[in-house]
Amino acid sequence: MAEYTPPKVWTWDQENGGTFASINRPIAGATHDKALPVGKHPFQLYSLATPNGVKVTVLLEELLAAGHKGAEYDAWLIKIGDGDQFGSGFVEVNPNSKIPALMDRSGDTPVRVFESGSILLHLAEKFGAFIPTDPAGRAECLNWLFWQMGSAPYLGGGFGHFYAYAPEKFEYPINRFAMETKRQLDVLDRQLSTRPYIAGDSYSIADIAIWAWYGQLVLGRQYGAAEFLDVASYKNVMKWAEMIDARPAVKRGRMVNKMSGELEFQLHERHDAGDFATKTQDKIDN
């Protein structure tokens, strides 16, 4: 492999970048005019069932399952491969052009909320659910929520990109990010050796955020890398991941805005709880 010498001034090569080259660019802003649809519910979610999108739909389904009827939502599909996130309406909600993006229309003035961690915190605090109320417990929950936000880019944009999506595979970046991913899994495994949930005895937004990335990784749903990373050796993480995966609200949340995998587990858009009835409800409930 020839050594790369960085140029004095970097320029954008649109032909380079691998699987997601068509949606990556060094500039922000809208590329076309397109208004976002608005449904009848208090929360309007614009998303796709990537790990970051799954975080939000899982929390919304958990809130509804816990009896918070005000958490009803419309989930609109954003096809990032088609560049929907660069439409003018989406950019108005999230100037960073990343899913998920949420409009909270439950009050007199609509509130935009973007970045998945911010959305989780916004909803948890709004409904007083899935976040501890005591100061120490709340701090611990937020410690782990922000740990996920800071750590997952090494898993996704680092390991996932170079292992699964880069146009060529090179030893150095794969080894570098595999090592970091395994270190992160070890952090979680040690944490879960003394408690059932990430932040303590209660299921929280920290579990939802971390499970969407690391739980699905050890369950074999990320990058085809479970064997490569020896995920089975992280027994506490595996036990925790399987426990959360079995929750009916998590099963529903995984389906929303999903466009890959088995058709029976794809619900491209969700506008009513009854939308799940067209799917295999017995597999959701069991």
Summary of the structure (lengths in Angstrom):
residues: 286
radius of gyration: 19.3
end to end distance: 50.9
largest distance: 59.7
contacts: 888
relative contact order: 0.13
helix: 52%
strand: 9%
